[in-house]
Amino acid sequence: MELTVAFALNSDNQFEKKHFGDADKYNIYQLTDGSCTLVSEEKNIFKNMDEEHVHGSKKKGQSIIQFLKEKGVSTLVSQQFGTNVKMIIQHFVPVIVYKESTEEVCNILLKHLNWLYEESQVQSDVYKLFTIKNGILKTTVK
């Protein structure tokens, strides 16, 4: 069982309460049974794309989606998602976390790897949103 996951991070490698598309960078990790390995660190070159015209730009969202799909990502992890989450769920499993440390988040994701992997394998038009705080909650995005 293996997942390729993109973490939305600031320049200090921490999660912060920002929308996924507003992250400074995306660290891409490979999650397997028992390990969370950094594969690459990608600067978010789309961060300010089209933002002067409209926040939550579809053009920006589509660009990020295409970029991460080319990297083989199946799951996105952030402290927040904006309105583009409705586009995201058509391509990726979104996960909201409440920790700031990548190490803590890796450990949490590994505990729930079965759930996330099963969702990534679902044959559906949209994926469910996972929220991980004290436990794990799987919900439909409306």
C-alpha positions as CSV (number, residue, x, y, z in Angstrom):
1,M,0.0,0.0,0.0
2,E,1.5,3.3,-1.1
3,L,0.3,6.9,-1.4
4,T,1.9,10.0,-2.9
5,V,0.9,13.0,-0.8
6,A,1.5,16.7,-1.2
7,F,1.9,18.8,2.0
8,A,1.0,22.5,1.7
9,L,3.8,24.2,3.7
10,N,5.3,27.6,4.5
11,S,9.0,28.4,3.8
12,D,9.9,27.0,7.3
13,N,8.4,23.6,6.4
14,Q,5.4,24.1,8.7
15,F,1.7,23.8,8.0
16,E,-0.2,27.1,8.5
17,K,-3.8,28.1,8.4
18,K,-3.8,29.1,4.7
19,H,-5.7,27.7,1.8
20,F,-3.8,24.9,-0.1
21,G,-3.2,27.1,-3.1
22,D,-1.6,29.8,-1.0
23,A,1.2,27.6,0.4
24,D,4.8,28.7,-0.2
25,K,5.7,25.2,-1.3
26,Y,4.5,21.6,-1.7
27,N,6.6,18.9,-0.2
28,I,5.8,15.6,-1.8
29,Y,6.0,12.5,0.3
30,Q,5.7,8.8,-0.4
31,L,3.7,7.0,2.4
32,T,4.1,3.2,2.7
33,D,3.4,0.9,5.6
34,G,5.5,2.4,8.3
35,S,7.4,5.1,6.4
36,C,6.9,8.7,5.2
37,T,9.7,9.6,2.8
38,L,10.3,13.1,1.2
39,V,10.4,12.7,-2.5
40,S,10.6,16.3,-3.6
41,E,10.2,19.9,-2.6
42,E,8.3,22.1,-5.1
43,K,8.0,25.9,-4.9
44,N,4.4,27.0,-5.4
45,I,4.9,29.1,-8.6
46,F,1.1,29.5,-8.8
47,K,0.7,31.2,-5.4
48,N,-0.1,34.6,-6.7
49,M,-1.6,33.6,-10.1
50,D,-4.7,35.5,-11.0
51,E,-5.3,36.5,-7.4
52,E,-5.5,40.2,-8.3
53,H,-8.7,39.4,-10.2
54,V,-10.4,36.9,-8.0
55,H,-9.5,35.0,-4.8
56,G,-10.0,31.2,-5.4
57,S,-9.3,31.6,-9.1
58,K,-10.3,28.5,-11.2
59,K,-7.2,29.1,-13.4
60,K,-4.9,28.9,-10.4
61,G,-6.7,25.8,-9.1
62,Q,-6.5,24.0,-12.4
63,S,-2.8,24.9,-12.8
64,I,-2.0,23.4,-9.3
65,I,-4.1,20.3,-10.0
66,Q,-2.3,19.7,-13.3
67,F,1.1,20.3,-11.7
68,L,0.5,17.9,-8.9
69,K,-1.1,15.2,-11.1
70,E,2.1,15.2,-13.2
71,K,4.0,14.5,-10.0
72,G,1.8,11.5,-9.3
73,V,0.1,12.9,-6.2
74,S,-3.1,11.3,-5.1
75,T,-3.7,13.1,-1.7
76,L,-3.4,16.8,-0.7
77,V,-2.8,17.8,3.0
78,S,-3.3,21.2,4.3
79,Q,-4.8,23.1,7.3
80,Q,-7.4,24.7,5.0
81,F,-8.9,24.4,1.6
82,G,-10.8,27.2,-0.2
83,T,-13.6,27.2,-2.7
84,N,-11.5,25.3,-5.2
85,V,-11.9,22.2,-3.0
86,K,-14.9,21.4,-5.2
87,M,-12.4,21.0,-8.1
88,I,-9.8,19.3,-6.0
89,I,-12.1,16.4,-4.9
90,Q,-12.5,15.5,-8.6
91,H,-8.8,14.6,-8.7
92,F,-7.4,14.2,-5.2
93,V,-8.3,13.0,-1.7
94,P,-8.2,16.2,0.5
95,V,-7.0,16.0,4.1
96,I,-7.3,18.8,6.7
97,V,-4.9,18.6,9.6
98,Y,-4.5,20.6,12.7
99,K,-0.8,20.1,13.4
100,E,2.1,22.3,12.2
101,S,4.9,19.9,12.1
102,T,5.5,17.7,9.0
103,E,6.8,14.9,11.3
104,E,3.6,14.9,13.4
105,V,1.5,14.9,10.3
106,C,3.4,12.1,8.7
107,N,2.9,10.0,11.9
108,I,-0.9,10.8,11.9
109,L,-1.3,9.9,8.2
110,L,0.6,6.6,8.7
111,K,-1.9,5.7,11.4
112,H,-4.8,6.3,9.0
113,L,-3.1,5.1,5.8
114,N,-5.6,2.3,5.2
115,W,-8.5,4.8,5.2
116,L,-6.8,7.2,2.9
117,Y,-5.6,4.5,0.5
118,E,-9.1,3.0,0.3
119,E,-10.6,6.4,-0.6
120,S,-7.9,7.0,-3.2
121,Q,-8.9,3.7,-4.9
122,V,-12.7,4.5,-5.0
123,Q,-14.1,4.7,-8.5
124,S,-16.2,7.8,-8.1
125,D,-16.6,11.3,-9.7
126,V,-15.5,12.9,-6.4
127,Y,-13.5,11.9,-3.3
128,K,-14.5,12.6,0.3
129,L,-12.8,15.1,2.5
130,F,-10.9,13.8,5.6
131,T,-10.4,15.9,8.7
132,I,-7.9,14.7,11.2
133,K,-7.9,16.3,14.6
134,N,-8.4,14.1,17.7
135,G,-9.8,11.4,15.4
136,I,-10.6,11.1,11.7
137,L,-13.8,12.3,10.1
138,K,-14.8,11.5,6.5
139,T,-17.3,13.9,4.9
140,T,-18.8,14.9,1.6
141,V,-17.9,18.4,0.3
142,K,-21.1,20.4,-0.5
